[in-house]
Amino acid sequence: MTNLIQTLLPLLQVDRFFPNVSVALMSREEFVQTYITQADVTLFTGKLSNAQHHAATKTIDARLFCSGQDCAAPDTILVHRYQVSTFVKYLKEQLKNIKIGDYSDPEVRVGKLADHGQIQVISSLLLKLNDYIVYGGCIDYHSSIIHPTIIVAPLSERINYQELFSPVFIISVYDNDDQLAEYFEQPKYIENDIMGASFVSANKKIVPKPVLVPRDIYMFL
């Protein structure tokens, strides 16, 4: 296919008619590493499943960075109701392959928490939101390790406005943009100056919509 494209490009005179468009003849992995990490906006024109899988992958990368013990990690993940079941499915599939244990193993992505106080915070949170836990929920008190956990609840429940330093994915499900506007106008949101990003929008479409994400950390979302 690459050879065919290389043959067609001169014939189509792409450089002449579209001088601002460049064609990258490389693998998907190379393209992502070379261009996507530096892009302000990424438009998915392929399969919807690829976009959903990519959104789940980037969410995991952001939430599990340093086992979730980083202020750049998203504390609330906003997902439209039409997309939530598929998004959670991809999250679960990928989290099953995440290695948990001692940091002496370079493949471990989730390990001991540096702040032991987070164990108590998350323990109380999981007890409070037990009915909304759809994956994980395990805490190894002896090793101070919180296993990756997914919590899914309606945005209207307003289950979290605090910063969490652990591998806990809190997914708030919304139905329309009006609910998002109301959420961002809440005094608790403003007080905590929470940063976040949503990969999905209404009308059953995947649309990257960064929300209050500064340039120095958006690459991790």
Secondary structure, DSSP 8 states (H G I E B T S, - for coil): -HHHHHHHHHHHTHHHH-TT-----S-HHHHHHHTGGG-S-----S-HHHHHHHHHHHHHHHHSGGGG-STTS-SSEEEEHHHHHHHHHHHHHHHTT--BS-TTSTT--B---S-THHHHHHHHHHHHTGGGEEE---EETTTTEE--EEEEEEGGG----S---SSEEEEEEESSHHHHHHHHT-HHHHHHT--EEEEE-STT-EEEEEES--HHHHTT-
